[in-house]
């Protein structure tokens, strides 16, 4: 499996000719660093929740039109995108397979934020190798502890360095890919990664450091 990052929480997973895209949100496209056309060959698009930094209806419409990809998300995501004329396969819990990707869906709670409402959030485990928790450190994720790769939110209104470090240690992944950091300039991203890396190393966790859009790494697939 190949994992490539395209700013913030937008991740593309590749196995052979199959490509799955997570959370192409507005932060990925707002400044032109990523063109939706780069995703014209994805087969599945999975959306963890409906916040605009995780879904961009205009970009999604372009990607789906070019690729014919299947949109996958929970009921709230389906309702939001349905208003924009986009059809979503509702998947909120259990296991389903999309091409080369076997997904386990886990309902979780979004971390507390300054808002009157909390979005419906779904975490996804892919092929028993990669865990995308969305914006959640929920204890229900603990059943996936020891996963090979964890998408780790490292910047957000709902977290501190200490909560990030504690979550990573609790989940015990072999490695992490930092996400939810698309509003930081590159020099600050490097500084953030420099802070986290030695503490993750001490816990036996490797920090991947994708900087430019499309940077990524390979990970062994248990299948």
C-alpha atoms as a printed R data frame, in Angstrom:
    type eleno elety resid chain resno       x      y       z
1   ATOM     1    CA   UNK     A     1   0.000  0.000   0.000
2   ATOM     2    CA   UNK     A     2   1.159  3.512  -0.834
3   ATOM     3    CA   UNK     A     3  -0.007  6.484   1.251
4   ATOM     4    CA   UNK     A     4   0.344 10.001  -0.176
5   ATOM     5    CA   UNK     A     5  -0.706 13.246   1.506
6   ATOM     6    CA   UNK     A     6  -2.251 16.209  -0.306
7   ATOM     7    CA   UNK     A     7  -2.417 18.899   2.407
8   ATOM     8    CA   UNK     A     8  -4.295 18.805   5.723
9   ATOM     9    CA   UNK     A     9  -6.275 15.537   6.045
10  ATOM    10    CA   UNK     A    10  -6.418 14.574   2.362
11  ATOM    11    CA   UNK     A    11  -4.739 11.190   1.917
12  ATOM    12    CA   UNK     A    12  -4.589  8.931  -1.131
13  ATOM    13    CA   UNK     A    13  -4.101  5.189  -0.661
14  ATOM    14    CA   UNK     A    14  -2.939  3.073  -3.596
15  ATOM    15    CA   UNK     A    15  -2.912 -0.689  -4.050
16  ATOM    16    CA   UNK     A    16  -2.087 -1.753  -7.582
17  ATOM    17    CA   UNK     A    17  -4.436  0.127  -9.902
18  ATOM    18    CA   UNK     A    18  -6.948  0.937  -7.128
19  ATOM    19    CA   UNK     A    19  -6.852  4.306  -5.417
20  ATOM    20    CA   UNK     A    20  -8.849  5.423  -2.384
21  ATOM    21    CA   UNK     A    21  -9.023  9.069  -1.344
22  ATOM    22    CA   UNK     A    22  -9.730 10.283   2.196
23  ATOM    23    CA   UNK     A    23 -11.179 13.702   3.077
24  ATOM    24    CA   UNK     A    24 -10.431 16.020   0.152
25  ATOM    25    CA   UNK     A    25 -11.462 19.207   1.953
26  ATOM    26    CA   UNK     A    26 -11.268 22.905   1.193
27  ATOM    27    CA   UNK     A    27  -7.849 23.377   2.813
28  ATOM    28    CA   UNK     A    28  -6.322 21.154   0.134
29  ATOM    29    CA   UNK     A    29  -7.561 23.266  -2.761
30  ATOM    30    CA   UNK     A    30  -8.028 26.819  -1.487
31  ATOM    31    CA   UNK     A    31  -4.595 28.140  -2.468
32  ATOM    32    CA   UNK     A    32  -4.111 26.132  -5.650
33  ATOM    33    CA   UNK     A    33  -1.421 23.827  -4.258
34  ATOM    34    CA   UNK     A    34  -3.561 20.828  -5.213
35  ATOM    35    CA   UNK     A    35  -5.623 20.525  -8.401
36  ATOM    36    CA   UNK     A    36  -8.658 18.223  -8.123
37  ATOM    37    CA   UNK     A    37  -7.657 16.875 -11.545
38  ATOM    38    CA   UNK     A    38  -4.809 14.945  -9.919
39  ATOM    39    CA   UNK     A    39  -7.459 12.612  -8.484
40  ATOM    40    CA   UNK     A    40  -9.098 11.732 -11.800
41  ATOM    41    CA   UNK     A    41  -8.089  8.083 -11.369
42  ATOM    42    CA   UNK     A    42  -9.402  7.418  -7.847
43  ATOM    43    CA   UNK     A    43 -12.029  4.703  -7.484
44  ATOM    44    CA   UNK     A    44 -13.346  5.421  -3.977
45  ATOM    45    CA   UNK     A    45 -13.592  8.608  -1.902
46  ATOM    46    CA   UNK     A    46 -14.126  8.166   1.843
47  ATOM    47    CA   UNK     A    47 -15.286 11.082   3.995
48  ATOM    48    CA   UNK     A    48 -14.930 10.887   7.785
49  ATOM    49    CA   UNK     A    49 -17.269 13.803   8.538
50  ATOM    50    CA   UNK     A    50 -18.880 16.909   7.135
51  ATOM    51    CA   UNK     A    51 -16.620 19.753   8.272
52  ATOM    52    CA   UNK     A    52 -15.439 21.884   5.320
53  ATOM    53    CA   UNK     A    53 -11.760 21.114   5.926
54  ATOM    54    CA   UNK     A    54 -12.673 17.488   5.201
55  ATOM    55    CA   UNK     A    55 -15.185 17.866   2.370
56  ATOM    56    CA   UNK     A    56 -15.196 20.328  -0.533
57  ATOM    57    CA   UNK     A    57 -18.379 19.775  -2.571
58  ATOM    58    CA   UNK     A    58 -17.096 21.663  -5.620
59  ATOM    59    CA   UNK     A    59 -13.847 19.714  -5.735
60  ATOM    60    CA   UNK     A    60 -15.696 16.464  -5.083
61  ATOM    61    CA   UNK     A    61 -18.047 17.132  -7.985
62  ATOM    62    CA   UNK     A    62 -15.067 17.626 -10.316
63  ATOM    63    CA   UNK     A    63 -13.303 14.512  -9.048
64  ATOM    64    CA   UNK     A    64 -16.400 12.314  -9.327
65  ATOM    65    CA   UNK     A    65 -17.176 13.603 -12.808
66  ATOM    66    CA   UNK     A    66 -13.636 12.818 -13.976
67  ATOM    67    CA   UNK     A    67 -13.147  9.518 -12.160
68  ATOM    68    CA   UNK     A    68 -16.590  8.022 -11.613
69  ATOM    69    CA   UNK     A    69 -15.471  7.351  -8.035
70  ATOM    70    CA   UNK     A    70 -17.865  6.058  -5.388
71  ATOM    71    CA   UNK     A    71 -18.417  8.485  -2.502
72  ATOM    72    CA   UNK     A    72 -18.572  6.820   0.918
73  ATOM    73    CA   UNK     A    73 -19.576  8.461   4.200
74  ATOM    74    CA   UNK     A    74 -22.008  8.494   7.087
75  ATOM    75    CA   UNK     A    75 -25.611  9.676   6.972
76  ATOM    76    CA   UNK     A    76 -24.819 13.273   7.842
77  ATOM    77    CA   UNK     A    77 -22.196 13.448   5.077
78  ATOM    78    CA   UNK     A    78 -24.702 11.932   2.656
79  ATOM    79    CA   UNK     A    79 -27.288 14.572   3.574
80  ATOM    80    CA   UNK     A    80 -24.810 17.446   3.158
81  ATOM    81    CA   UNK     A    81 -23.566 16.275  -0.208
82  ATOM    82    CA   UNK     A    82 -27.031 15.243  -1.355
83  ATOM    83    CA   UNK     A    83 -27.973 18.913  -1.151
84  ATOM    84    CA   UNK     A    84 -25.214 19.510  -3.709
85  ATOM    85    CA   UNK     A    85 -26.436 16.772  -6.018
86  ATOM    86    CA   UNK     A    86 -23.794 14.240  -4.997
87  ATOM    87    CA   UNK     A    87 -24.788 10.672  -4.124
88  ATOM    88    CA   UNK     A    88 -23.049  9.002  -1.171
89  ATOM    89    CA   UNK     A    89 -22.944  5.333  -0.230
90  ATOM    90    CA   UNK     A    90 -23.824  5.396   3.482
91  ATOM    91    CA   UNK     A    91 -21.416  3.347   5.579
92  ATOM    92    CA   UNK     A    92 -21.329  3.947   9.326
93  ATOM    93    CA   UNK     A    93 -20.359  0.706  11.058
94  ATOM    94    CA   UNK     A    94 -19.105 -2.766  10.247
95  ATOM    95    CA   UNK     A    95 -17.011 -4.001   7.345
96  ATOM    96    CA   UNK     A    96 -17.263 -3.474   3.590
97  ATOM    97    CA   UNK     A    97 -14.916 -3.903   0.647
98  ATOM    98    CA   UNK     A    98 -14.313 -1.368  -2.097
99  ATOM    99    CA   UNK     A    99 -12.001 -2.769  -4.740
100 ATOM   100    CA   UNK     A   100  -8.669 -3.626  -3.101
101 ATOM   101    CA   UNK     A   101  -9.639 -1.861   0.122
102 ATOM   102    CA   UNK     A   102 -11.354 -3.603   3.039
103 ATOM   103    CA   UNK     A   103 -12.779 -0.966   5.369
104 ATOM   104    CA   UNK     A   104 -13.944 -1.285   8.949
105 ATOM   105    CA   UNK     A   105 -16.113  1.668   9.993
106 ATOM   106    CA   UNK     A   106 -16.220  2.772  13.627
107 ATOM   107    CA   UNK     A   107 -18.552  5.514  14.920
108 ATOM   108    CA   UNK     A   108 -16.576  7.883  17.158
109 ATOM   109    CA   UNK     A   109 -17.031 11.283  18.770
110 ATOM   110    CA   UNK     A   110 -15.454 14.394  17.313
111 ATOM   111    CA   UNK     A   111 -13.132 16.071  19.789
112 ATOM   112    CA   UNK     A   112 -14.764 19.027  21.616
113 ATOM   113    CA   UNK     A   113 -14.748 22.326  19.728
114 ATOM   114    CA   UNK     A   114 -16.360 25.748  20.109
115 ATOM   115    CA   UNK     A   115 -19.607 24.860  18.377
116 ATOM   116    CA   UNK     A   116 -23.223 24.263  19.322
117 ATOM   117    CA   UNK     A   117 -23.216 21.038  17.314
118 ATOM   118    CA   UNK     A   118 -20.795 18.153  16.940
119 ATOM   119    CA   UNK     A   119 -20.641 16.427  13.560
120 ATOM   120    CA   UNK     A   120 -21.309 12.760  13.043
121 ATOM   121    CA   UNK     A   121 -17.864 11.217  12.691
122 ATOM   122    CA   UNK     A   122 -16.751  7.834  11.391
123 ATOM   123    CA   UNK     A   123 -13.237  6.411  11.742
124 ATOM   124    CA   UNK     A   124 -11.957  3.848   9.248
125 ATOM   125    CA   UNK     A   125  -9.462  0.992   9.441
126 ATOM   126    CA   UNK     A   126  -8.146 -0.027   6.010
127 ATOM   127    CA   UNK     A   127  -6.902 -3.573   5.346
128 ATOM   128    CA   UNK     A   128  -5.926 -3.912   9.031
129 ATOM   129    CA   UNK     A   129  -2.934 -1.685   8.183
130 ATOM   130    CA   UNK     A   130  -3.994  1.966   8.241
131 ATOM   131    CA   UNK     A   131  -6.273  3.754  10.717
132 ATOM   132    CA   UNK     A   132  -7.877  7.113   9.956
133 ATOM   133    CA   UNK     A   133  -9.531  8.330  13.183
134 ATOM   134    CA   UNK     A   134 -10.826 11.553  11.658
135 ATOM   135    CA   UNK     A   135 -10.860 14.286  14.305
136 ATOM   136    CA   UNK     A   136 -11.182 11.888  17.208
137 ATOM   137    CA   UNK     A   137  -9.170 10.467  20.089
138 ATOM   138    CA   UNK     A   138 -12.206  8.422  21.208
139 ATOM   139    CA   UNK     A   139 -11.575  5.400  23.445
140 ATOM   140    CA   UNK     A   140 -13.543  3.283  20.958
141 ATOM   141    CA   UNK     A   141 -10.457  3.490  18.741
142 ATOM   142    CA   UNK     A   142  -8.454  1.505  21.285
143 ATOM   143    CA   UNK     A   143  -9.493 -1.777  19.696
144 ATOM   144    CA   UNK     A   144  -7.236 -0.824  16.775
145 ATOM   145    CA   UNK     A   145  -4.175 -0.256  18.978
146 ATOM   146    CA   UNK     A   146  -0.979 -1.579  17.425
147 ATOM   147    CA   UNK     A   147  -2.008 -0.696  13.865
148 ATOM   148    CA   UNK     A   148   0.842 -0.300  11.427
149 ATOM   149    CA   UNK     A   149   0.067  3.306  10.379
150 ATOM   150    CA   UNK     A   150  -2.043  5.893  12.193
151 ATOM   151    CA   UNK     A   151  -3.205  9.197  10.715
152 ATOM   152    CA   UNK     A   152  -2.385 11.480  13.645
153 ATOM   153    CA   UNK     A   153  -3.952 14.945  13.991
154 ATOM   154    CA   UNK     A   154  -1.097 17.212  15.102
155 ATOM   155    CA   UNK     A   155  -2.663 20.689  14.898
156 ATOM   156    CA   UNK     A   156  -6.245 21.659  15.727
157 ATOM   157    CA   UNK     A   157  -8.329 23.814  18.089
158 ATOM   158    CA   UNK     A   158  -9.188 20.678  20.065
159 ATOM   159    CA   UNK     A   159  -5.704 19.429  20.874
160 ATOM   160    CA   UNK     A   160  -2.402 20.184  22.577
161 ATOM   161    CA   UNK     A   161   1.010 18.619  22.084
162 ATOM   162    CA   UNK     A   162   0.381 16.578  25.201
163 ATOM   163    CA   UNK     A   163  -2.946 15.157  24.007
164 ATOM   164    CA   UNK     A   164  -1.413 14.254  20.641
165 ATOM   165    CA   UNK     A   165   1.511 12.495  22.298
166 ATOM   166    CA   UNK     A   166  -0.762 10.674  24.749
167 ATOM   167    CA   UNK     A   167  -3.055  9.476  21.940
168 ATOM   168    CA   UNK     A   168  -0.115  8.208  19.885
169 ATOM   169    CA   UNK     A   169   1.311  6.328  22.872
170 ATOM   170    CA   UNK     A   170  -2.108  4.876  23.645
171 ATOM   171    CA   UNK     A   171  -2.626  3.646  20.097
172 ATOM   172    CA   UNK     A   172   0.912  2.182  19.780
173 ATOM   173    CA   UNK     A   173   1.173  2.349  15.963
174 ATOM   174    CA   UNK     A   174   4.413  1.435  14.232
175 ATOM   175    CA   UNK     A   175   4.314  4.788  12.458
176 ATOM   176    CA   UNK     A   176   2.177  7.901  12.063
177 ATOM   177    CA   UNK     A   177   1.398 10.255   9.219
178 ATOM   178    CA   UNK     A   178   0.668 13.765  10.573
179 ATOM   179    CA   UNK     A   179  -2.623 15.295   9.447
180 ATOM   180    CA   UNK     A   180  -4.918 18.242  10.178
181 ATOM   181    CA   UNK     A   181  -2.101 20.733   9.696
182 ATOM   182    CA   UNK     A   182  -3.015 22.324   6.375
183 ATOM   183    CA   UNK     A   183  -3.295 25.877   7.710
184 ATOM   184    CA   UNK     A   184   0.376 26.033   8.706
185 ATOM   185    CA   UNK     A   185   3.170 27.322   6.508
186 ATOM   186    CA   UNK     A   186   5.914 24.879   5.606
187 ATOM   187    CA   UNK     A   187   8.475 26.329   8.004
188 ATOM   188    CA   UNK     A   188   6.021 25.885  10.877
189 ATOM   189    CA   UNK     A   189   5.169 22.339   9.797
190 ATOM   190    CA   UNK     A   190   8.840 21.459   9.965
191 ATOM   191    CA   UNK     A   191   9.020 22.985  13.441
192 ATOM   192    CA   UNK     A   192   5.961 21.005  14.578
193 ATOM   193    CA   UNK     A   193   7.368 17.757  13.219
194 ATOM   194    CA   UNK     A   194  10.732 18.508  14.845
195 ATOM   195    CA   UNK     A   195   8.960 18.847  18.205
196 ATOM   196    CA   UNK     A   196   6.966 15.633  17.930
197 ATOM   197    CA   UNK     A   197   9.566 13.387  16.313
198 ATOM   198    CA   UNK     A   198  11.968 12.731  19.229
199 ATOM   199    CA   UNK     A   199   9.103 11.995  21.632
200 ATOM   200    CA   UNK     A   200   7.477  9.620  19.170
201 ATOM   201    CA   UNK     A   201  10.865  7.986  18.614
202 ATOM   202    CA   UNK     A   202  11.160  7.368  22.359
203 ATOM   203    CA   UNK     A   203   7.816  5.574  22.207
204 ATOM   204    CA   UNK     A   204   9.015  3.424  19.300
205 ATOM   205    CA   UNK     A   205   6.825  5.257  16.759
206 ATOM   206    CA   UNK     A   206   8.179  6.476  13.419
207 ATOM   207    CA   UNK     A   207   7.003  9.890  12.187
208 ATOM   208    CA   UNK     A   208   6.571 10.186   8.427
209 ATOM   209    CA   UNK     A   209   7.150 13.769   7.259
210 ATOM   210    CA   UNK     A   210   5.297 14.485   3.982
211 ATOM   211    CA   UNK     A   211   5.848 18.171   3.198
212 ATOM   212    CA   UNK     A   212   4.941 18.856  -0.444
213 ATOM   213    CA   UNK     A   213   1.534 17.816  -1.816
214 ATOM   214    CA   UNK     A   214   1.822 14.257  -3.090
215 ATOM   215    CA   UNK     A   215   4.664 13.245  -0.765
216 ATOM   216    CA   UNK     A   216   4.174  9.825   0.747
217 ATOM   217    CA   UNK     A   217   5.541  6.429   1.654
218 ATOM   218    CA   UNK     A   218   5.010  2.703   1.154
219 ATOM   219    CA   UNK     A   219   3.688  0.360   3.810
220 ATOM   220    CA   UNK     A   220   3.403 -3.416   3.735
221 ATOM   221    CA   UNK     A   221  -0.142 -4.727   3.289
222 ATOM   222    CA   UNK     A   222  -1.076 -7.660   5.501
223 ATOM   223    CA   UNK     A   223  -3.094 -9.087   2.632
